[in-house]
Amino acid sequence: MNHKYLLLLFLTISQFANAQFAKIIDKDGYVNVREQATLNSAIVSKIAADEIVYAFPDEQFGNWVIVDYTDNQEKNITGYVHSSRIKFVGSYMQIPNISFDDNSTTFRSKDVAVEIRSNKFDYEKNKKYFSSTTYEDYTVTDKFKGQKLWGTDGETPTSHYTSIKATIKGRSVQIPEKEIENLFNVNNEFAACYYDDRNDILYITSVNSDGAGGYAILFTIEKGNYKGRVVTIPF
């Protein structure tokens, strides 16, 4: 049986309480992704340093971690990376959550403040922005304003982000509207913020929607500038 199929099957049936985004750290500028959890295993790909992956640690693999990564050509990479070559985003300083409800959540520390706002989604007002892809025998609504649709699993969205704003050591940064407009069914209770003070990098993350529509999102702000986002299916 295909190894990648077995690996994906393992990911599907395992418990992922510790799964989270992680950053590749390697002085050589890249890390090898292995087919198996051993240095003697074949190299299936390489990931550049500072790239963000979604990592699935499991004690049965010892010092190895399963990672999932999509490169600039939309090619998916799944395999094993030595734990010494990654740093979990959750290991950075966590910014305290001081309040949250269905429509907002606020994080604040001495130097960092983050305000996430969401609201009910008005489908009738926005349905003209949805588009579909037709396959041989079925059609799937899979895009919003030309971007891939996240969080709906074919259903009508119930909520969406309206704004995400951060203030870092006096500098205000707004996540661009285009970066949040195709992210639906927001779970504010699962949002979190982490700050790498040494490198002045803020990470804003959440796991949204549920079931087959579930997705994980990470926004990165570096030295007061928005750097980009990573969206992935967390299983």
PyMOL commands that set and color helices and strands:
alter all, ss='L'
color gray80, all
select helices_A, chain A and resi 3-13+59-61+83-85+89-91+123-129+177-180+188-190+211-213
alter helices_A, ss='H'
color red, helices_A
select strands_A, chain A and resi 20-24+30-34+43-48+52-57+64-70+76-82+86-88+93-94+97-101+104-108+112-120+130-134+139-144+147-148+159-168+171-174+192-196+201-208+215-222+225-232
alter strands_A, ss='S'
color yellow, strands_A
deselect
rebuild
show_as cartoon
